[in-house]
Amino acid sequence: MSKADVIFKQMCTDIIENGFSSQGQTVRPRWEDGTPAHTIKRFGVINRYDLREEFPALTLRPTALKSAFDEILWIWQKKSNRLEDLNSHIWDEWGGRDGTIGKAYGYQMAVKYRFPQGEMDQVDNVLWQLKNTPYSRRILTSMYNFADLSEMNLEPCAYSMTFNVEGKVLNGILNQRSQDVLVANNWNVVQYSFLLMMFAQVSGLVAGELIHVIADAHIYDRHVPLIKEMLERPMYDAPKVRLNPEVKDFYDFTVADLIVEDYQKNPQITNIPVAI
């Protein structure tokens, strides 16, 4: 069985059985009918995935791996906030009249800063450090730019990555302020696993552990029955996921370079209500 399934089941069970409910509180999110969207949450959830053992894709329900790969390229490689640069429509609800999501996500990765080795953006700084100072304890990024928050159509949820090298192994910590567990948990896990794999490959390293730290891991009230049904499903072995080994430059990766084999999974859960 996929270890990602086991971690997901344990996390969801803990949230449902031991979490804090927002019932009785004033909450910002609403369902389409205007009803307040309440949650059950756990604070400070930490999950660990070792990419040397298997790729952490859920089999309890499918994760659209190619679409997740495309979005991580949109943010980190294209450094774009333009909806036309993304092949899926998952960001359409946050698009503005200018066709962008404001100064969020990819926009922040394109901002240039003055680093000791020269002026460059955060992505290029990480790539430079992995090749030139791999044992530095300062290899990190952040999209949570307070100066630009008022101009972001959505403040970043997954906002920071810290990279750490042990020998020839590249590990990473993903920090997330908030997560809709049913909708986004495995999506973010596989995305940042892809990023770790790409950075490792172009730096002559091996992708190791991804540690996912979630400040507010929550399940919406209307998602609880869907989660409970999911947890009763059978679990299958994790798929085999790899990258085209010929790619040596991070900026050369395309969705076609993601190779997925033997992905056995349960049916998709359709018509998941999304709180806005």
HUCORHU-V299636 format. One record per residue. N is the residue number from 1. RES is the residue in one small letter. PHI is phi in degrees with one decimal (NA if undefined). PSI is psi as a letter, one per 20 degrees, with the letter a starting at -180 (none if undefined). NEAR is the number of other C-alpha atoms within 12 Angstrom. Layout:
n->N res->RES phi->PHI psi->PSI near->NEAR
n->N res->RES phi->PHI psi->PSI near->NEAR
This chain:
n->1 res->m phi->NA psi->q near->23
n->2 res->s phi->-68.3 psi->p near->30
n->3 res->k phi->-65.0 psi->h near->28
n->4 res->a phi->-63.9 psi->h near->38
n->5 res->d phi->-62.0 psi->g near->38
n->6 res->v phi->-62.0 psi->g near->29
n->7 res->i phi->-62.0 psi->g near->29
n->8 res->f phi->-63.1 psi->g near->36
n->9 res->k phi->-63.3 psi->g near->32
n->10 res->q phi->-63.4 psi->g near->21
n->11 res->m phi->-63.7 psi->g near->33
n->12 res->c phi->-65.7 psi->g near->35
n->13 res->t phi->-61.4 psi->g near->26
n->14 res->d phi->-64.8 psi->g near->21
n->15 res->i phi->-63.3 psi->g near->32
n->16 res->i phi->-65.9 psi->g near->28
n->17 res->e phi->-84.9 psi->h near->18
n->18 res->n phi->-125.3 psi->j near->16
n->19 res->g phi->-76.9 psi->r near->24
n->20 res->f phi->-96.3 psi->p near->23
n->21 res->s phi->-92.4 psi->q near->25
n->22 res->s phi->-88.3 psi->j near->21
n->23 res->q phi->-56.7 psi->p near->16
n->24 res->g phi->92.9 psi->i near->11
n->25 res->q phi->-99.8 psi->q near->14
n->26 res->t phi->-84.0 psi->p near->14
n->27 res->v phi->-119.8 psi->q near->19
n->28 res->r phi->-76.7 psi->g near->15
n->29 res->p phi->-65.2 psi->q near->21
n->30 res->r phi->-132.8 psi->q near->20
n->31 res->w phi->-80.2 psi->r near->21
n->32 res->e phi->-59.1 psi->h near->13
n->33 res->d phi->-83.9 psi->j near->12
n->34 res->g phi->90.1 psi->i near->12
n->35 res->t phi->-69.5 psi->p near->16
n->36 res->p phi->-57.5 psi->p near->23
n->37 res->a phi->-96.3 psi->n near->30
n->38 res->h phi->-86.9 psi->r near->29
n->39 res->t phi->-134.5 psi->r near->36
n->40 res->i phi->-112.9 psi->p near->31
n->41 res->k phi->-133.7 psi->q near->33
n->42 res->r phi->-123.6 psi->q near->31
n->43 res->f phi->-96.2 psi->p near->23
n->44 res->g phi->71.9 psi->l near->21
n->45 res->v phi->-80.8 psi->p near->31
n->46 res->i phi->-127.9 psi->o near->24
n->47 res->n phi->-120.6 psi->q near->31
n->48 res->r phi->-119.5 psi->p near->28
n->49 res->y phi->-129.5 psi->p near->35
n->50 res->d phi->-102.5 psi->o near->30
n->51 res->l phi->-71.3 psi->i near->36
n->52 res->r phi->-74.7 psi->h near->23
n->53 res->e phi->-88.6 psi->g near->21
n->54 res->e phi->-168.6 psi->r near->26
n->55 res->f phi->-84.5 psi->p near->42
n->56 res->p phi->-84.9 psi->m near->46
n->57 res->a phi->-97.4 psi->p near->46
n->58 res->l phi->-66.9 psi->q near->43
n->59 res->t phi->-113.3 psi->i near->37
n->60 res->l phi->-62.2 psi->h near->38
n->61 res->r phi->-154.9 psi->q near->36
n->62 res->p phi->-71.4 psi->q near->31
n->63 res->t phi->-111.0 psi->p near->35
n->64 res->a phi->-74.8 psi->n near->26
n->65 res->l phi->-61.9 psi->g near->36
n->66 res->k phi->-65.0 psi->g near->27
n->67 res->s phi->-67.7 psi->h near->26
n->68 res->a phi->-64.6 psi->h near->33
n->69 res->f phi->-64.5 psi->g near->40
n->70 res->d phi->-61.0 psi->g near->34
n->71 res->e phi->-69.7 psi->h near->38
n->72 res->i phi->-68.4 psi->h near->39
n->73 res->l phi->-68.1 psi->h near->37
n->74 res->w phi->-58.6 psi->g near->34
n->75 res->i phi->-80.0 psi->g near->36
n->76 res->w phi->-95.5 psi->h near->41
n->77 res->q phi->-100.8 psi->g near->35
n->78 res->k phi->-75.6 psi->h near->28
n->79 res->k phi->51.7 psi->l near->31
n->80 res->s phi->-112.8 psi->q near->29
n->81 res->n phi->-118.3 psi->j near->37
n->82 res->r phi->-90.6 psi->p near->30
n->83 res->l phi->-63.4 psi->h near->31
n->84 res->e phi->-68.0 psi->i near->20
n->85 res->d phi->-88.6 psi->i near->24
n->86 res->l phi->-109.7 psi->p near->31
n->87 res->n phi->-78.3 psi->h near->21
n->88 res->s phi->-97.4 psi->r near->19
n->89 res->h phi->-115.4 psi->k near->17
n->90 res->i phi->-68.7 psi->i near->21
n->91 res->w phi->-103.0 psi->j near->26
n->92 res->d phi->-57.7 psi->h near->22
n->93 res->e phi->-65.5 psi->i near->17
n->94 res->w phi->-105.7 psi->j near->23
n->95 res->g phi->-76.9 psi->q near->23
n->96 res->g phi->-96.7 psi->a near->20
n->97 res->r phi->-63.3 psi->h near->13
n->98 res->d phi->-84.1 psi->j near->15
n->99 res->g phi->79.4 psi->j near->20
n->100 res->t phi->-123.7 psi->r near->27
n->101 res->i phi->-100.8 psi->k near->34
n->102 res->g phi->80.0 psi->a near->28
n->103 res->k phi->-83.9 psi->l near->35
n->104 res->a phi->-116.5 psi->r near->41
n->105 res->y phi->49.0 psi->d near->43
n->106 res->g phi->-57.4 psi->h near->35
n->107 res->y phi->-56.3 psi->g near->35
n->108 res->q phi->-67.6 psi->h near->37
n->109 res->m phi->-73.4 psi->i near->37
n->110 res->a phi->-91.1 psi->i near->28
n->111 res->v phi->-68.2 psi->p near->26
n->112 res->k phi->-92.1 psi->q near->17
n->113 res->y phi->-127.9 psi->r near->18
n->114 res->r phi->-92.0 psi->o near->13
n->115 res->f phi->-100.3 psi->r near->17
n->116 res->p phi->-54.6 psi->h near->10
n->117 res->q phi->-90.0 psi->j near->15
n->118 res->g phi->131.0 psi->r near->14
n->119 res->e phi->-83.8 psi->p near->16
n->120 res->m phi->-162.6 psi->r near->20
n->121 res->d phi->-87.0 psi->r near->28
n->122 res->q phi->-64.8 psi->h near->35
n->123 res->v phi->-64.2 psi->g near->38
n->124 res->d phi->-65.2 psi->h near->32
n->125 res->n phi->-65.4 psi->g near->31
n->126 res->v phi->-61.3 psi->g near->40
n->127 res->l phi->-61.0 psi->h near->35
n->128 res->w phi->-64.9 psi->g near->27
n->129 res->q phi->-67.2 psi->h near->28
n->130 res->l phi->-62.5 psi->h near->37
n->131 res->k phi->-90.5 psi->h near->23
n->132 res->n phi->-110.6 psi->h near->17
n->133 res->t phi->-136.2 psi->l near->19
n->134 res->p phi->-62.4 psi->h near->29
n->135 res->y phi->-96.3 psi->j near->20
n->136 res->s phi->-65.2 psi->q near->19
n->137 res->r phi->-99.4 psi->j near->17
n->138 res->r phi->-122.5 psi->k near->19
n->139 res->i phi->-92.7 psi->n near->31
n->140 res->l phi->-151.0 psi->r near->31
n->141 res->t phi->-134.9 psi->q near->31
n->142 res->s phi->-149.0 psi->p near->33
n->143 res->m phi->-99.3 psi->i near->37
n->144 res->y phi->-87.9 psi->m near->29
n->145 res->n phi->-93.1 psi->o near->22
n->146 res->f phi->-60.0 psi->h near->16
n->147 res->a phi->-65.5 psi->h near->13
n->148 res->d phi->-110.0 psi->j near->20
n->149 res->l phi->-57.5 psi->h near->20
n->150 res->s phi->-68.8 psi->i near->16
n->151 res->e phi->-108.4 psi->j near->22
n->152 res->m phi->-100.5 psi->p near->27
n->153 res->n phi->-71.8 psi->h near->27
n->154 res->l phi->-149.8 psi->p near->28
n->155 res->e phi->-66.5 psi->q near->26
n->156 res->p phi->-56.8 psi->p near->32
n->157 res->c phi->-85.6 psi->f near->29
n->158 res->a phi->-85.0 psi->o near->36
n->159 res->y phi->-116.6 psi->i near->35
n->160 res->s phi->-145.7 psi->p near->30
n->161 res->m phi->-124.6 psi->p near->33
n->162 res->t phi->-119.0 psi->p near->32
n->163 res->f phi->-109.6 psi->q near->40
n->164 res->n phi->-146.0 psi->p near->34
n->165 res->v phi->-107.0 psi->p near->34
n->166 res->e phi->-121.1 psi->o near->20
n->167 res->g phi->64.2 psi->d near->15
n->168 res->k phi->-111.5 psi->j near->19
n->169 res->v phi->-108.7 psi->p near->28
n->170 res->l phi->-101.2 psi->o near->40
n->171 res->n phi->-109.3 psi->r near->39
n->172 res->g phi->-147.2 psi->q near->39
n->173 res->i phi->-117.6 psi->p near->35
n->174 res->l phi->-99.4 psi->p near->39
n->175 res->n phi->-102.2 psi->p near->35
n->176 res->q phi->-133.1 psi->p near->36
n->177 res->r phi->-76.3 psi->h near->26
n->178 res->s phi->-156.6 psi->q near->30
n->179 res->q phi->-149.4 psi->p near->35
n->180 res->d phi->-79.3 psi->o near->40
n->181 res->v phi->-60.4 psi->g near->37
n->182 res->l phi->-66.0 psi->g near->42
n->183 res->v phi->-75.8 psi->g near->31
n->184 res->a phi->-118.1 psi->i near->28
n->185 res->n phi->-58.4 psi->g near->39
n->186 res->n phi->-71.7 psi->h near->36
n->187 res->w phi->-56.9 psi->g near->33
n->188 res->n phi->-67.6 psi->h near->39
n->189 res->v phi->-61.0 psi->g near->46
n->190 res->v phi->-70.2 psi->h near->42
n->191 res->q phi->-58.3 psi->g near->36
n->192 res->y phi->-79.9 psi->i near->47
n->193 res->s phi->-68.6 psi->g near->44
n->194 res->f phi->-58.9 psi->g near->44
n->195 res->l phi->-61.3 psi->g near->45
n->196 res->l phi->-61.7 psi->g near->46
n->197 res->m phi->-64.2 psi->g near->42
n->198 res->m phi->-66.3 psi->g near->41
n->199 res->f phi->-61.7 psi->h near->44
n->200 res->a phi->-63.7 psi->g near->39
n->201 res->q phi->-60.9 psi->g near->30
n->202 res->v phi->-78.4 psi->i near->29
n->203 res->s phi->-108.2 psi->j near->28
n->204 res->g phi->72.3 psi->k near->25
n->205 res->l phi->-119.4 psi->r near->26
n->206 res->v phi->-115.3 psi->p near->29
n->207 res->a phi->-69.3 psi->p near->37
n->208 res->g phi->-111.6 psi->d near->36
n->209 res->e phi->-89.1 psi->p near->34
n->210 res->l phi->-109.8 psi->p near->39
n->211 res->i phi->-105.8 psi->p near->32
n->212 res->h phi->-108.9 psi->o near->40
n->213 res->v phi->-107.5 psi->o near->32
n->214 res->i phi->-117.3 psi->o near->33
n->215 res->a phi->-66.8 psi->g near->23
n->216 res->d phi->-129.1 psi->n near->29
n->217 res->a phi->-95.6 psi->o near->39
n->218 res->h phi->-129.8 psi->q near->40
n->219 res->i phi->-118.2 psi->p near->40
n->220 res->y phi->-70.7 psi->q near->38
n->221 res->d phi->-56.0 psi->g near->33
n->222 res->r phi->-78.1 psi->i near->25
n->223 res->h phi->-94.7 psi->i near->30
n->224 res->v phi->-56.5 psi->g near->28
n->225 res->p phi->-62.4 psi->h near->19
n->226 res->l phi->-67.5 psi->g near->26
n->227 res->i phi->-62.7 psi->g near->31
n->228 res->k phi->-61.0 psi->h near->24
n->229 res->e phi->-66.2 psi->h near->21
n->230 res->m phi->-60.6 psi->g near->29
n->231 res->l phi->-68.4 psi->i near->27
n->232 res->e phi->-90.9 psi->i near->17
n->233 res->r phi->-77.7 psi->q near->23
n->234 res->p phi->-69.5 psi->q near->21
n->235 res->m phi->-113.0 psi->q near->29
n->236 res->y phi->-117.1 psi->r near->24
n->237 res->d phi->-67.0 psi->q near->26
n->238 res->a phi->-65.3 psi->q near->31
n->239 res->p phi->-70.9 psi->r near->31
n->240 res->k phi->-91.7 psi->p near->22
n->241 res->v phi->-128.8 psi->p near->27
n->242 res->r phi->-147.4 psi->r near->32
n->243 res->l phi->-109.2 psi->q near->33
n->244 res->n phi->-59.1 psi->o near->22
n->245 res->p phi->-69.1 psi->i near->19
n->246 res->e phi->-75.9 psi->i near->16
n->247 res->v phi->-79.8 psi->p near->24
n->248 res->k phi->-116.5 psi->i near->21
n->249 res->d phi->-120.3 psi->p near->21
n->250 res->f phi->-54.5 psi->h near->32
n->251 res->y phi->-80.3 psi->j near->22
n->252 res->d phi->-97.4 psi->i near->20
n->253 res->f phi->-66.4 psi->p near->31
n->254 res->t phi->-130.5 psi->r near->27
n->255 res->v phi->-58.9 psi->h near->28
n->256 res->a phi->-65.2 psi->i near->18
n->257 res->d phi->-85.4 psi->i near->25
n->258 res->l phi->-93.3 psi->p near->29
n->259 res->i phi->-114.1 psi->o near->22
n->260 res->v phi->-120.5 psi->p near->24
n->261 res->e phi->-132.6 psi->q near->17
n->262 res->d phi->56.9 psi->l near->16
n->263 res->y phi->-93.3 psi->n near->27
n->264 res->q phi->-93.0 psi->p near->24
n->265 res->k phi->-149.6 psi->r near->27
n->266 res->n phi->-75.2 psi->r near->22
n->267 res->p phi->-63.1 psi->q near->17
n->268 res->q phi->-70.1 psi->q near->21
n->269 res->i phi->-88.7 psi->o near->23
n->270 res->t phi->-99.2 psi->r near->13
n->271 res->n phi->56.9 psi->l near->10
n->272 res->i phi->-73.4 psi->p near->22
n->273 res->p phi->-68.6 psi->p near->23
n->274 res->v phi->-114.8 psi->p near->26
n->275 res->a phi->-82.4 psi->p near->27
n->276 res->i phi->-118.2 psi->none near->21
